[in-house]
Amino acid sequence: MIQEFYKNINGNYEVALSRMQNDERIKKYLNFFLMDESYQSLEDGMNAGDCETAFKGAHTLKGVCQNMAFTQLSTVVEQITEELRAKDMEKAKITFSTVKDEYKKVIDEIHKII
Protein backbone atom coordinates (compact mmCIF):
# COMPACT_ATOMS: atom_id res chain seq x y z
CA MET A 1 0.00 0.00 0.00
CA ILE A 2 2.71 2.51 0.98
CA GLN A 3 4.94 1.29 -1.82
CA GLU A 4 2.10 1.86 -4.30
CA PHE A 5 1.60 5.36 -2.88
CA TYR A 6 5.23 6.23 -3.63
CA LYS A 7 4.92 4.79 -7.12
CA ASN A 8 1.79 6.88 -7.79
CA ILE A 9 3.47 10.14 -6.74
CA ASN A 10 6.81 9.39 -8.43
CA GLY A 11 8.49 9.21 -5.05
CA ASN A 12 11.21 6.93 -3.72
CA TYR A 13 9.82 4.27 -1.39
CA GLU A 14 13.21 2.71 -0.69
CA VAL A 15 14.65 6.01 0.55
CA ALA A 16 11.56 6.70 2.68
CA LEU A 17 11.73 3.20 4.15
CA SER A 18 15.43 3.54 4.94
CA ARG A 19 14.76 6.80 6.79
CA MET A 20 11.60 5.82 8.62
CA GLN A 21 12.23 2.10 9.16
CA ASN A 22 8.75 0.68 8.40
CA ASP A 23 5.43 1.39 6.69
CA GLU A 24 3.63 2.29 9.92
CA ARG A 25 6.12 5.01 10.63
CA ILE A 26 5.84 6.29 7.06
CA LYS A 27 2.04 6.49 7.54
CA LYS A 28 2.59 8.45 10.73
CA TYR A 29 4.71 11.00 8.85
CA LEU A 30 2.21 11.14 6.00
CA ASN A 31 -0.34 12.28 8.60
CA PHE A 32 2.11 14.95 9.76
CA PHE A 33 2.53 16.06 6.15
CA LEU A 34 -1.21 16.72 5.94
CA MET A 35 -0.85 19.11 8.88
CA ASP A 36 2.26 20.87 7.60
CA GLU A 37 1.59 24.55 6.88
CA SER A 38 4.49 25.29 4.55
CA TYR A 39 2.47 24.79 1.36
CA GLN A 40 -0.17 27.20 2.66
CA SER A 41 2.55 29.74 3.39
CA LEU A 42 3.90 29.32 -0.16
CA GLU A 43 0.42 29.71 -1.63
CA ASP A 44 -0.40 32.74 0.53
CA GLY A 45 2.85 34.40 -0.48
CA MET A 46 2.27 33.68 -4.15
CA ASN A 47 -1.30 35.01 -4.01
CA ALA A 48 -0.15 38.19 -2.26
CA GLY A 49 2.88 38.68 -4.49
CA ASP A 50 5.02 38.43 -1.35
CA CYS A 51 8.27 36.87 -2.45
CA GLU A 52 9.69 36.54 1.07
CA THR A 53 6.69 34.68 2.53
CA ALA A 54 6.46 32.47 -0.56
CA PHE A 55 10.19 31.72 -0.35
CA LYS A 56 10.01 30.72 3.32
CA GLY A 57 7.09 28.41 2.61
CA ALA A 58 8.77 26.91 -0.45
CA HIS A 59 12.08 26.41 1.35
CA THR A 60 10.42 24.61 4.25
CA LEU A 61 8.24 22.52 1.94
CA LYS A 62 11.31 21.55 -0.07
CA GLY A 63 12.97 20.12 3.04
CA VAL A 64 9.85 18.25 4.09
CA CYS A 65 9.44 16.75 0.60
CA GLN A 66 13.09 15.72 0.47
CA ASN A 67 12.85 14.09 3.90
CA MET A 68 9.69 12.22 2.85
CA ALA A 69 11.29 11.17 -0.47
CA PHE A 70 8.53 12.81 -2.52
CA THR A 71 10.88 13.00 -5.50
CA GLN A 72 8.62 14.60 -8.11
CA LEU A 73 7.12 17.18 -5.77
CA SER A 74 10.52 17.91 -4.27
CA THR A 75 11.96 18.65 -7.71
CA VAL A 76 9.37 21.29 -8.61
CA VAL A 77 9.44 22.81 -5.13
CA GLU A 78 13.21 23.07 -5.36
CA GLN A 79 12.80 24.91 -8.67
CA ILE A 80 10.31 27.44 -7.26
CA THR A 81 12.49 27.89 -4.17
CA GLU A 82 15.39 28.98 -6.35
CA GLU A 83 13.17 31.26 -8.44
CA LEU A 84 11.86 32.92 -5.29
CA ARG A 85 15.36 33.15 -3.83
CA ALA A 86 16.25 35.12 -6.98
CA LYS A 87 13.05 37.17 -6.47
CA ASP A 88 11.83 36.13 -9.93
CA MET A 89 8.10 36.18 -9.21
CA GLU A 90 7.19 35.85 -12.91
CA LYS A 91 9.00 32.50 -13.27
CA ALA A 92 7.73 31.43 -9.85
CA LYS A 93 4.13 32.04 -10.91
CA ILE A 94 4.57 29.68 -13.85
CA THR A 95 6.26 27.03 -11.71
CA PHE A 96 3.65 27.39 -8.96
CA SER A 97 1.02 25.95 -11.28
CA THR A 98 3.06 22.73 -11.47
CA VAL A 99 3.73 22.78 -7.72
CA LYS A 100 -0.04 23.01 -7.07
CA ASP A 101 -0.74 20.05 -9.34
CA GLU A 102 1.98 17.87 -7.81
CA TYR A 103 1.03 18.85 -4.26
CA LYS A 104 -2.62 18.00 -4.92
CA LYS A 105 -1.58 14.62 -6.32
CA VAL A 106 0.39 13.83 -3.15
CA ILE A 107 -2.45 14.97 -0.87
CA ASP A 108 -5.03 12.97 -2.84
CA GLU A 109 -2.87 9.84 -2.71
CA ILE A 110 -2.29 10.25 1.05
CA HIS A 111 -6.04 10.45 1.60
CA LYS A 112 -6.45 7.15 -0.27
CA ILE A 113 -4.29 5.27 2.24
CA ILE A 114 -4.97 7.07 5.52
Secondary structure as UniProt FT lines:
FT   HELIX           2..8
FT   TURN            9..10
FT   HELIX           13..20
FT   HELIX           23..35
FT   HELIX           38..48
FT   HELIX           51..68
FT   HELIX           71..85
FT   TURN            86..87
FT   HELIX           89..113
//
